[in-house]
């Protein structure tokens, strides 16, 4: 059994310890190996874990939605089990850019310091069209239209910064916070089945397998939360009776994501590029690594797994500016693919079951923005659940945001090269307006 609590120190407590050279060397954890180094696990014995198999809330899935929900519930004194089928720390398919509005959530959870210490601040966006036109949108632009009228999170920033950060690091920070305030976390724990006692409002019995091929355990809880991603096991188990069973709309847009060695000339910007058959972006996530995320056709996806060099030639390097800026791409690790999520949320109809985050299909397809909506979902669910326990968790940081307006506006435009090139050309001639729109879309 792998119930445990952790002690996670990503940065020294004293600012005096954090000299510039040390900060540069240590703030960017290099993938799973260094995440394992910073995540100090203190295991509890099997007998102790089995003695506590009744919880107020069980949350399946320890991504941003599940961990945020667990942290707020546990902080209110609610007994929470947070579990995930993956062994932590782990990577997730993601563009690795974190929306500036997430800083409100980081502050609420008390993790802004850890996030700041391990993040790459993105200073702007460069968008390169197929024709060679390049639109630059610096985020430190003094235009008052984009200046946030609230205190900065980082002393050097006048607005809350857009940051890049590997999901293995961000998710470890969130999980650690949940455990520090009292949640129990169990990784490598797979949900096998669920059933109800005493009818529609009875307790849940959740059957988990511990480690692949390991023992089973039955956990009882009053409320069950599915935060286990787009192919949610919780949603599938609930679908027979109480979930909207309509099918997702068919999309021919497929996401591709992979890590490369950071090119020497890659600036602290997002470089977004268009090419025949799709678009994508590259951003530095550490001193040595960069994340590449693209939306492409099925034909290009197949090519990515059979001939990577040819895939790069037909995608990134078919864009003139991208080819000049990043002439060499050295693949690190595996290529991940996923069908983009269509803008329709899963719904379940139960007084004591919730779907949150990607399990509820809250990722915005155009930008791939998922972390903000996941955390928003997790915090909203925590509020509702806390209220059912008579606990008031109201605060002023949560302003629900429409998930899909960006996709509805921009998705049709991206299918037409002339529209894309026309907008980029317009943006280069009206930079203040372009900066404002860019901030609205990305933050």
N, C-alpha and C positions, 0 to 999 in steps of 0.2 A: 504494500500500500504506500502511496507516495503523497500522503497529506504532509504538508510542511509549511513552515514559516520561513521567511528569509530576512537577511540583512543586506541591503543594497546600498553601497556608497559609490556613486559615480564620480563624485568630485570631493576634494577636501572641504571640511567645514569652514576653515579659515581662508579668507581671501588672500592672506599673506602667503599661504602655501601655494597659491595658484599663480605662479610667475608665468609670464607670456610664453616662454619656451615650453614649460611643462604643460600649459594649457593646450598649445598647438599639438603636442605629442599625445596627450591623453584624452582630449575631449571627444575624439572620434574613435569609438570602439570599432575594431575591425572584425565585423561579422560575428558569427556564432561563437568562435573561439574566445574572443575577448569578452563577449557577453557572458560566457560561462565563467570567465575569470572574475567579473564584477558581481555575478549573482552567487552569493554565498548561501548555500542551502543547508539548513539544519533539520534533518529528517526526524519525524516522530515514528515510534515503533508501530507495527501493525496493530497490536492490541489496543493501543491508545486511540488510533483512528477509528477502529471498529466500535469503540465504546461511545462514539459521538456520531451516530448515523441519522440523527433527526435534526433538521435545520428549519429555520423560518423560511428561508429562501435558498433555492439551488439555482445557480446560474451556469448554464452550459455554454462555454466559449469565453476565452480570456483575452479577447482583443480589446480595442478601445471602448466599445460599447459595454461589454460584460465587466471589464475591470473598473470602469468609471462607476457603473451601477453598484458593483460590489463595495467599492470604497465608500460611497455615500451611505449605503445601507448599514455597513458595519460601523461607520462613524456614529450613526444614530443608535447603536446598541442592538441592532437586529443581527441574529445569528445567520451567517451567510457561508455557503459552500460555493466556491468558484472553481470550475474544473475545465480542462481542455484536453482534447484528444492528442495534441502534439506534446512532445517533450520540450520544455522551455530551457533556454531561450530558443526561438525559432524565427525564421524569416517568413514573410508573407508577400504575395504578389501585390505590388503597390508602386505608385509613382514616387513615394517617399517625400513628397512636398506637403507641408502641414499648413493649413489655412491660418492666416493671422488671427481670426476670430477664436481659434482654439486657445489662445492665451487666457481668455476669460475662464475657460474650463480648467486650465492648468493652475491658475490662481485659486479657483474654488477648491481644487483637490490638494493644493499645497505642494505642487511638484514643479513650479516654474524654474526654480534654481537648477534642478537636475536636468530639465529639458534644455535650458539655456546653455549649460555646460557641455552638452553633447550634441548640439545642433550646429548646422552650417547655415548662417544667415544668407538668404538669397537677396541680392542687391538689385535685381531687375530681371526683365524678360527680354530676350531677343527672338523675334519671329521671322523666319526666313521663308519666303515664298519660292515656288519653283522657278520663277523668272529671274531670281537673283535679288529682288527687292527685300530689304531687311528693315523691320520696324523695331526700334529699341524703346523700351519703357523702363527707365530707372525708377526704383521705388523710393529713392531719397529725393524725388522731385519736390521742390518747395511749393508747388501748386496748391493753394489752400483748399481746392476741391477735394483733394485726397488726404488731407491732414486729419487724423483722428483727434477729436477733442476730448482726450482722456489721457491719463499718465502713461508714459512709455513703460514697457516691461523691461527692456534693456536700456541702460543709461544712455547709450550712444544712439538710440533710435528715437525719432520723433513720432513714429507710428509703430504699432505692433508689427513686428517683422514677419514676413513669410520665411519659413525655415525649411531645410531639408534634413531628414533624419531617417536612418534605417529603422524599419519596423521592429526588428529584433530588440533594438535599444528602447524605443518608445514603449513598446508593450511590456518590457521588463520593468520599466519605471512605473507604469500604471499598476501592474500586478503587485509590485513590491509595496506601493502605497496602500493598496487594498489590504494587504496582509498586516502592514504596520498599524492599521486602525482596527484590526480584529477579524478580518475575513480569513477563512481557511481555504487554501489553494491546493489543488491536486492536479498535476499535469499527467500526461500519458494515460488519461482516463476517458474512456469512450462510452457514451450513452448507448445502451443496447435496446432498452424498452422502457415504456412508462405505462402506468395504469392508475386509476382513481379508486379510492376507498369511499364508500358511502355516497355514491351518486355524483352528480355534477359539481357539487361544491365540497367534495371530500378531499382528503389529503392525497398528494401524489406519492406513488412509489416509483422511484427511478432506479433502474438496474444498470449498473456500470461495470465495465471490464477494466481492471487495473493492469496497465501495460499490455502490450500485444500478446495474446495467448495466456494472460495471467488470470488471477482469481476474479470472481464476481462479488459485488457488494450491492445490497439494497439500501438506498437512502430515502428516507421519508422527508417530505417538506410540505409546507402550506402553500407556497407559491413557486411556480416553475418559470424560469426565464430562458428563452432560447436566444443566445447571442453567438451562435455557432456558424455564421457565414451564409453565403448565398445558397449553398446546398445544405441547408439546415436540417440536421437530424431531428431536432425538436419539431420543426415545422412539418416534416414528413410524417412523423409519428402522430401529429395532431390532425393531419389533413383529412383523414377519413370522416371525421365528425364535425369539426368546427373551424376549419380554415377555408378561406376562399380558394376554390380549386381551379379557377380559370387559368389558362396557360399564358405564359409570357408571350409578348409579341416577338416574332422572329426577327433577329438582327443579323446582318452580314458583317457587322463590325466586331473584330476579335482583338482582344488585348494581348500584347506581347511585352514581356518585361525581363530584363537581365541586368546583371552588374558587370561593368568593365573596369579595367584599370583606368584611373583618372588621367585623361590627356594633360600633358604639361601646360598647354595653353588654355585649358578650360577655365574661364573666369567664374566668379561667384554669381552666376546668372543661370536662369533656365534658358536653354537654347531650344526653341520650338521650331520644327521644320515640317514642311509639306512636300509630298512627293506623289507620284501617280500611284493611287491605290491606298492612300492613307496619310497619316500625320503622326508626329511623335515629339518627344522632348528628351533632353539629357540634362542632368543636374548633379553636381558634386555632392556626395553624402559623407565624405571623409577626405582626409588628406591624400588618400591613395585610391579611393574608389568613386565611381560615378554610376548613377542609376539611369538606365534607358527604358523608357516606356513608350509604346506605340499602339496605335489603332490601325489595323491593316486588313486586307482581304484574306479570305481563306487560302487562296493560292500562295500568298506571301507567308502565311503562317506555316504551311507545309514546307516551304523552302527554308524557313528558319531552322527547322529540325533536321534537314537533310544536307544543306549546303550553306553554312553560316556566312561564308565569305560572299557568296552570290546574293544571299539575302540582304546583306549590308549594302552591296553594290546597287541593288534594285530599290532600296528604301532610303536610308540615310544619305548614302553617297550619290544618289541620283539628284540630290539637292546641292546646288553649286556652293552655297555659303556653308552648309554643314560639312561638305567634303573638305573645304578649305580649313575650317575651324578644327575639325576632328578627323584628320586624314587616316589615323590608325586607331582601331578599336580592338583591344585584347580582352576576350571574354573571360570572366571570372565566374566559375560555378555554372549553374544550369539555366536554361531558358524556360520561363514560365509563361503559360498562356491561359486565357480565360475569356469566355463570351461576356462582353459588356452587359451590364444589367440594364434592362429596359425600365423606363420611368413608370413603374407601377408597383405599389407597395403591397406585400403580403399582409393579410389581416387575419387574425384569429378572434374567435368570439368565446371568451372564457373569462370568468371573474377572477381567476387565479392562475392565469398563464399569459405570458407576454412574449412577443418577438421583437427584438431590437437590433439596430445596426443592419449589417448586410443580410441577416436572417429575415429582415423585413424589407429587403431590397431598397435600401436608402442611398446607395451610391449614385451620384450624379454622373451620367454616362459621358458627357462632353469633356469635362475636366478630369474625370476619374476621382473627384473629391469624395472621400469616404470617411476619413478620420473625424472631420468636424461633425458630420451627420450622425456617425456612430456614437460619438461622445454626447451629442445633444440628445439622441434617443436614450442612451443609458441614464443620463441625468434626469430626463423627464420620467422614465420608468421608476427610477429610485424615488422621485417625489411622490408618484402615485402610490407606490407600495408603502412608503413610509407613512403616508396619510392613512392607509388602511390599518396601520399599527398605532395610530393616534400620535404620530410624530410629525411636527411641522418643520419642513426643510426649505421653506420659501427663501429665495434670494433674487437679486435683480440682474444676474448676469445672463440669464437664459432668455434670449429673444428668438423664438422659433422662426426658422428661415425656410422659405419655399425651396424645395430640393431641386426642382427640375426646370426652372425658367431658363437657365443658361442653355441646357440641352435643347429645349424647344425652340429657342431663338437661333442658336448657332449650328445645330446638327444639319439642317437642310443646306445651309450656306457651304459647309465643308464638302458637300458632294459636288460643288461646282467650282472648278478652278478659276474661272473668270471672276466670280464673286470674291473668292479669297484674295486674288491678286488685286482686285479693285479696292477692297477694304484695307489691305496693307499699304497700297499707294496713298489712299486717303489719310491713313494714320500717320504716314511720314510727313504729310503736309499739314496736319493738325495734331501736333504732338501732345498738347495739353489735354485735348479731348480723348486722345488715345490712352494717355496715362490714367485719366479718370475711369474710362471704361475698363481698362486692365485691372485696376484696383477693385472695381465692383465685381468683375468676373472671378478674380482670384482671391479676393478677401472680403 
